[in-house]
Amino acid sequence: NTIEFTGALHATVVKQVRLKNPSRKTLVYNAILVGRDANDFSLPKGNTVAIAPKRQITISVEFTSRFLHPAEAMLLLVSKNVGGIGGATLTFSLKSEVNHIEPADILKCKSPCYEL
């Protein structure tokens, strides 16, 4: 699965990932961001995710663009073995695109075009 973050340069874009637990035991995952641009992505609610039995949760992933080039990373959700129950490792591809640039400031200058 690929999660795409599209926004303005230096803007923070938040995407939600829904995780479901079909089992009768609580699943606990450790979330890890890896890859070339992993530092541009973050998990604001922390790296540990617990999903109650027969429930679903939503985790937020934030991206703040620093450069014009597309950023890429991977979100890995590695199951912790709790009470003999472990879930499958989940992998999401994270990709970004800058589609707008806002000027930080506008300066007006006057000068002659040519002087002898």
Secondary structure as GFF3:
##gff-version 3
##sequence-region A 1 116
A	DSSP	beta_strand	2	8	.	.	.	ID=ss1
A	DSSP	beta_strand	12	20	.	.	.	ID=ss2
A	DSSP	beta_strand	27	34	.	.	.	ID=ss3
A	DSSP	three_ten_helix	38	40	.	.	.	ID=ss4
A	DSSP	beta_strand	41	42	.	.	.	ID=ss5
A	DSSP	beta_strand	48	51	.	.	.	ID=ss6
A	DSSP	beta_strand	56	64	.	.	.	ID=ss7
A	DSSP	beta_strand	72	80	.	.	.	ID=ss8
A	DSSP	beta_strand	90	100	.	.	.	ID=ss9
###
